[in-house]
Amino acid sequence: MFERTERPTTARALGELRSAVEVLSSVPVADVPDATVEEGFAELQRASALLELERMRWLGEVDRRRLHARDGHLSVSTWLAARFAVALGAARSDAHLAAALPQMAVTRRAIADGEMSVDQARLLAAAHEEDPGSFAASERMLVAAASRHTVRDLATVTHFWRDRVIAGRGLDPDEVRFRARALHVSRTFAGMVRLDADLDPATGEPVLTAVGAVMDTWARSEPDDRRTPAQRRADALGEICRSWLDRSDRPQVAGERPHVTVTVDVGTLEDPSSGVATFDRTGSVGAGAARLLACDASIQRVVMAGRSMPLDVGRRTDVVPPAIRRALIVRDEGCRFPGCDRPQSWCDAHHVVHWADGGPTSLANLALLCRRHHHAVHERTGFSLVMDRGEPVFRRPDGSLLIERAPP
């Protein structure tokens, strides 16, 4: 009897929820007075918190019944990520919250009463995971702190709380954090590389300082930078890693300094539209990226018989010999793109006429460009660069002239 009455009740409740959203979506928001928009958004924010609380309850039930195992998933977080296209990090956070909330009655009530947000609850769920017994004794105090603090300040409160709990066990909080450090690096199905890290303070501080230093340099030199903060952080990390690999004192691995390797067919290098190139670790990449890297790299010839039978392997040689690079640094000092002040250590030696197209490796055909501007001149619809009596001349994508800074 219970099964026959429960199913239509659940279906009816979910149907009414969907109908309410559909009705709300038909409201002409653009015609609503300002005060009503603010009040409406506040009510939606409260309703979304209640709905999220309910979503966690149902997700917890999926986990309790191990419904995710039906599809072969080892955890509810991977099931959530695969089934509903949720980012894996967010799915893990949801799984932790769904597992903790049944044991966090005060927190659940505070969310339902609009006294704290779901993001604040995630912080408390992490604290609960640290020590459920100690959390139960402190939950009212932590929920009261949530009602007074922002998410950022609440993170500081829970940080100190966890340190005291750890110290109460006779452990060193710094040592516990150090042992919990982790970095996961993986290639995604789209060819991107995903990083997921938990760094102890002594490791995280130099990472934040280094990334921030690169971003500050860009902010001063490019006030109109249109990249998002996340894109700037990603580019800064790449800049730091390239600078490390470029140093001459790097330890050797298998007899060679660490380096990035890209394999490309000669015909593809000459005609980027004819094929693709391949990185050792991340797989295939457009031939245009290979041409960009080949501007300033070491080249090793491999003669193949078919797709997988090497017949001859030549010696590795620098495209730009050290003597020419030194002269190029003396001439250009840094990036020659108009208005750019990045130093030579951040720059590649760009072949104005690519050597794969017959361009010579000489000062008359080379210019120092930072990685961003090097990429910009290699884009088919990007900026163009020609040499005029030994001086680089840049043009915008529309063909208009960019004024070069005074020669150094």
GIVENLIN-V214344 format. One record per pair of residues at least 12 apart in sequence whose C-alpha atoms are under 10 Angstrom apart, sorted by the first residue. I is the first residue (numbers start at 1). J is the second residue. Records with the same first field share a line. If there is no record, write none. Layout:
I = J  J
This chain:
17 = 51
45 = 114  117
46 = 111  112  113  114  115  116  117
47 = 112  114
48 = 117  118
49 = 111  112  113  114  116  117  118  119
50 = 108  111  112  113  114  117  118
51 = 112
52 = 94  111  118
53 = 97  98  101  108  111  112  118  121
54 = 98  112
55 = 94  98
56 = 94  95  96  97  98  99  100  101  102
57 = 97  98  99  101  102
58 = 98
59 = 76  77  80  94  95  97  98  99
60 = 76  94  95  96  97  98  99  100  101  102
61 = 98  99
62 = 76  79  80  98
63 = 75  76  77  79  95  98  99
64 = 76  99
67 = 79
68 = 80  83
71 = 83
75 = 92  95
76 = 91  92  94  95  96
77 = 89  90  91  92  93  94  95  96
78 = 91  92  95
79 = 91
80 = 92  94  95
88 = 196
89 = 196
93 = 122  123  125  126
94 = 122
96 = 122  125  126  128  129
97 = 118  119  121  122  123  124  125  126  128  129
98 = 122  125
99 = 125  129
100 = 121  122  124  125  126  127  128  129  132
101 = 121  122  124  125  128
103 = 125  128  132  135  136
104 = 121  124  125  128  132  135  136  139  140
105 = 136  139  140
106 = 136  139  140  142  143  144
107 = 120  121  124  125  139  140  142  143  144  146
108 = 121  143
109 = 143
110 = 140  143  144  146  147
111 = 143
114 = 147
115 = 143  144  146  147  148
116 = 143  144  145  146  147  148  149  150  151
117 = 146  147  150  151
118 = 151
119 = 151
120 = 143  146  147  149  150  151  152  154  155
121 = 143  146  151
122 = 151  155
123 = 146  151  152  154  155  157  158  159
124 = 139  142  143  146  154  155  158
126 = 158  162
127 = 139  142  155  158  159  161  162  165
128 = 158  162
130 = 162  165  166
131 = 162  165  166
134 = 161  162  165
135 = 161  162  165
138 = 161
142 = 154  157  158  161
145 = 157  158
146 = 158
160 = 173
163 = 176  177
174 = 200  201  202
175 = 200
176 = 200
177 = 198  199  200  201  202
178 = 198  199  200  201  202  203
179 = 199  200
180 = 198  199  200
181 = 197  198  199  200  201  203  204
182 = 196  197  198  199  200
183 = 195  196  197  198  199
184 = 196  197  198
185 = 197
186 = 281  282
187 = 281  282  283
188 = 282
191 = 282  283  284  285
192 = 282  283
193 = 281  282
207 = 237  240
208 = 233  237
210 = 236  237  240
211 = 232  233  234  235  236  237  238  239  240
212 = 232  233  236  237
213 = 236
214 = 232  233  235  236  237  239  240
215 = 229  232  233  235  236  237
217 = 341  342
218 = 232  236  340  341  342
219 = 232
220 = 341
221 = 339  340  341  342
222 = 339  340  341
235 = 371  372
238 = 371
239 = 346  370  371  372
240 = 346
242 = 259  260  345  346  371
243 = 345  346  347
244 = 258
245 = 257  258  259  260
246 = 258  259  345  346
247 = 345
259 = 297  298
260 = 279  280  281  293  297
261 = 278  279  280  281  290  293  297  298  299
262 = 277  278  279  280  281  282  283  284  285  289  290  293  294  299
263 = 276  277  278  279  280  283  284  285  287  290  299  300  301  302
264 = 276  277  278  279  284  285  286  287  290  291  294
265 = 277  278  287  302  304
266 = 301  356
267 = 356
268 = 286  287  288  290  291  356
269 = 287  288  289  290  291  294  354  355  356  357
270 = 287  291  354  355  356  357  358
271 = 287  288  291  356  357
272 = 286  287  288  289  290  291
273 = 286  287  288
274 = 287
275 = 287  288
276 = 288  289  290
277 = 289  290  291
278 = 290
288 = 375  378  379  380
289 = 375  378  379
291 = 354  355  356  378
292 = 348  350  351  354  371  374  375  377  378  379
293 = 348  349  350  371  374  375
294 = 318  319  349  350  351  354  355  356
295 = 319  320  348  349  350  351  352  353  354  355  356  361  366  374
296 = 318  319  320  321  325  347  348  349  350  351  361  366
297 = 316  317  318  319  320  321  348  349
298 = 315  316  317  318  319  320  321
299 = 314  315  316  317  318  319
300 = 313  314  315  316  317  318
301 = 313  314  315  316  317
302 = 314  315
319 = 349  351  355  361
320 = 349  350  351  361  362  366
321 = 361  362
324 = 349  361  362  363  366
325 = 348  349  361  362  363  366  367  368
327 = 362  363
328 = 344  349  362  363  364  366  367  368
329 = 343  344  345  347  349  367  368
330 = 344  408
331 = 363  367  368  407  408
332 = 344  366  367  368  369  391  407  408
333 = 345  347  368  407  408
334 = 346  347  348  367  368  369  370  408
335 = 347  348  349  367  368  369  370  371  373  374
336 = 367  368  369  370  373  391  392  393  394  404  405  406  407  408
337 = 367  368  369  370  373  374  377  385  392  393  394  402  403  404  405
338 = 373  392  393  394  402  403  404  405  406
339 = 402  403  404  405
340 = 369  370  373  404  405
341 = 370
342 = 368  369  370  371
343 = 368  369  370
344 = 368  369  370
345 = 368  370
346 = 368  369  370  371  372
347 = 367  368  369  370  371  372  373  374
348 = 366  367  368  369  370  371  373  374
349 = 361  363  365  366  367  368  369  370  371  374
350 = 365  366  367  368  369  370  371  374  377  378  385
351 = 363  364  365  366  367  368  374  385  386
352 = 364  365  366  367  377  378  384  385  386  387  392
353 = 365  366  385  386  387
354 = 366
363 = 390  391
364 = 387  388  389  390  391  392
365 = 386  387  388  390  391  392
366 = 386  387  390  391  392
367 = 385  386  387  390  391  392
368 = 392
376 = 397
377 = 394  395  396  397
379 = 397
380 = 397
381 = 396  397  398
382 = 395  396  397  398  399
383 = 395  396  397  398  399  400  401  402
384 = 396  397  398  399  401  402
385 = 402
391 = 404  407
392 = 404  407
